[in-house]
Amino acid sequence: MATPIYIIEEKKLRRNLTLIADVAAKADIEIILAFKAFALWKTFPIFREYIHSTTASSLSEARLAYEEFGAPAHTYSPAYTDEEFDEMVRCSSHLTFNSLSQYERFHERAKDVSLGLRVNPEYSEVETLLYNPCAPGTRFGVSADKLPEQLPSDMEGFHCHCHCESGADVFQRTLAHIEEKFSRWFPQLKWINFGGGHLMTRKDYDVDLLISMMKDFRQRYPWLKVILEPGSAFAWQTGPLVAHVVDVVEDKGIRTAILDVSFTCHMPDCLEMPYFPEVRGAEHVEKGGYRLGGNSCLSGDFMGYWRFDHELQVGEEVIFEDMIHYTTVKTNTFNGISHPSIGMLHEDGSLEILREFGYEDYRNRMD
């Protein structure tokens, strides 16, 4: 098998989709796919068996929803532009503004969609500031003290995003803050979108708590349609990134296994978050073993130390687990390094190559 390659496992994807669809049905809410974590449109026929909508944050994502998923998007962007706005409206069923000034500027041009406003509850338990949308000085949403008592007549929903791969207990605590800050406006609304970061497909996630919480919320506000838009939850633990060792080098007692993948190009969250990925057959250690290095010229394109039960050899596979969410959407061709191929491992055991990349993909980005 040629590498590097992302491999999506259909059986695991369907497992996640089944759970998500079950939660939506039992809680009487809608759960939609956030493209910012996963946007492989060749898998959309599978997704459409379980969900009916997606969420977009750019014109390209909105078009992907409308043209490839086959349904208009729930669209939110930190800032809409004159040049793109009308096309985004065409591709959307719901459109959320990030500020009251953006609403004032554009709402007259969006009469055929359901309009909403992003609000900031000023509370989030996301510890990494890079991923915390409610951190002081945030550019996301309107705080309660800046809202008029009477919302504009064409504003039908609130959007609130303040989680990142969080548990139901975090949502429970966050929801108390959201209600405290914004419930007095709920009678004026038709829907509320609690954003993403609800990692309901993780093994330790309390699905029953989420369902109970949403049922109780719906009893308190039966007129409000509730929407969740996770990204990672859909693709969580659905497949690896398979790489090969291309060389082993040593300096000052540090052995680095250079791979045919790049952390900065193919696994940027490992450097941005940062977090240590799981490597099949290896243990992450503080020192010793092998440092895993990428194949770009960025000096810091390496990750941690890993102990294997044998000496690594050139040509040997190194498999990074759980590499489908927030990877394929964030890969780049820095240094002219190609994207990994993308494959689908079907339930019958066959491997379908969904896409391969080469020089033309790099060249076209420079046009």
C-alpha positions, 0 to 999 in steps of 0.5 A, spaced: 500 500 500 502 506 497 503 511 503 502 516 506 494 515 506 488 516 511 484 510 511 477 511 513 473 505 516 466 505 514 464 500 519 467 505 525 464 511 521 457 508 521 457 506 528 458 513 530 453 515 525 448 510 528 449 513 535 449 520 533 442 519 530 439 515 536 441 521 540 438 526 536 431 521 536 431 520 543 433 527 545 428 530 540 433 535 537 437 535 530 445 534 530 448 536 524 455 535 521 460 541 522 465 541 515 470 544 519 472 538 522 470 533 516 468 535 509 470 529 505 464 529 500 465 522 497 462 519 504 456 524 504 452 518 501 453 514 507 452 521 512 445 522 508 442 515 511 443 518 518 443 526 518 439 531 514 443 537 514 450 540 515 454 547 518 458 551 514 463 557 515 465 559 509 462 560 502 466 554 499 463 550 505 456 552 504 457 550 496 459 544 499 453 543 503 448 545 497 451 542 491 454 535 494 451 534 501 444 536 497 441 540 502 442 548 504 447 549 510 446 552 517 451 557 516 455 562 520 461 566 519 465 571 523 465 576 518 461 576 511 463 580 505 459 584 500 462 579 494 460 573 497 454 574 501 448 573 496 451 566 494 452 564 501 444 566 502 443 562 496 446 556 499 443 556 506 437 555 510 439 558 516 444 564 517 447 566 523 451 573 524 457 574 529 455 581 531 449 586 531 453 591 526 454 585 521 446 584 522 444 591 520 449 591 514 446 584 511 440 582 514 435 585 508 439 581 503 437 575 507 430 574 507 429 567 504 433 564 510 432 563 518 437 569 521 440 568 527 445 571 532 451 568 535 451 570 543 457 569 548 455 566 554 462 568 557 463 561 560 467 556 557 471 550 560 476 549 554 483 550 557 487 551 551 486 559 549 487 557 542 481 553 542 477 557 547 471 561 543 469 565 550 476 567 552 477 575 554 477 579 548 474 574 543 472 576 536 466 571 537 459 573 539 455 578 542 454 578 550 448 579 554 449 586 556 450 588 549 443 585 546 437 590 546 431 587 550 427 586 544 430 583 538 429 585 531 423 581 528 427 577 523 432 574 528 429 567 529 435 564 533 441 564 537 448 560 536 452 559 542 459 555 541 463 554 547 466 547 547 472 543 544 471 535 545 468 536 551 463 531 555 456 532 557 458 534 564 461 540 561 455 542 557 451 541 563 455 546 567 455 551 560 448 550 559 446 553 566 450 559 564 447 560 557 440 560 560 442 565 566 445 570 561 440 569 555 433 565 557 429 572 557 430 572 550 428 565 548 420 567 547 422 571 541 426 565 538 424 559 534 431 555 535 437 555 538 444 552 536 449 549 541 454 549 537 460 543 536 465 540 541 460 535 544 464 529 543 458 524 544 462 518 540 468 518 545 467 512 550 467 515 556 462 520 554 455 520 558 450 520 552 444 518 557 446 525 561 446 529 554 439 526 552 436 527 559 439 534 559 436 536 552 429 533 554 429 537 560 431 543 556 425 542 551 420 541 556 422 548 559 422 551 552 418 547 547 417 552 542 425 552 541 428 547 536 435 545 538 441 544 534 448 541 535 453 541 530 459 537 532 465 535 528 470 531 531 464 526 534 462 524 527 469 522 525 472 520 532 476 514 532 474 512 524 481 511 522 488 512 522 494 515 518 499 510 515 506 512 514 513 509 513 520 510 516 524 513 510 530 514 515 533 514 522 538 519 524 541 521 530 544 527 534 546 528 541 544 522 543 537 523 540 534 518 535 529 521 530 525 516 525 524 521 519 517 519 516 514 520 509 508 525 513 509 531 516 506 534 523 506 541 520 503 539 513 498 533 515 497 533 523 497 540 525 493 540 531 499 536 534 503 542 534 497 547 535 493 544 540 498 541 542 497 533 543 500 527 542 497 522 537 496 515 539 501 511 535 500 503 534 505 499 537 508 504 541 508 508 547 509 515 548 515 516 553 519 523 556 525 521 553 529 515 549 526 511 544 525 515 537 523 522 536 518 522 530 520 527 525 516 529 519 519 530 512 518 538 511 524 543 512 521 546 518 526 545 524 520 543 529 516 538 524 517 533 530 513 530 535 515 527 542 519 520 544 516 513 542 518 507 545 517 501 540 518 494 542 524 493 536 529 497 532 525 501 527 527 499 520 527 504 513 520 502 510 517 500 516 510 502 517 508 507 523 501 508 524 497 514 527 491 512 530 484 517 530 487 521 524 480 523 520 478 529 524 481 536 523 486 533 519 484 532 511 481 539 512 487 542 515 492 539 511 497 544 506 502 543 501 508 547 505 514 545 502 511 542 496 509 536 500 503 532 497 497 531 501 496 523 503 492 519 499 485 518 502 482 511 502 475 508 504 476 501 508 469 498 506 465 493 511 467 488 506 474 489 507 476 492 500 480 498 500 477 504 495 482 510 494 478 516 494 483 521 492 490 521 490 495 528 490 501 530 486 504 535 483 498 539 480 495 540 486 501 543 489 502 547 482 495 549 482 495 552 489 500 557 486 496 560 480 
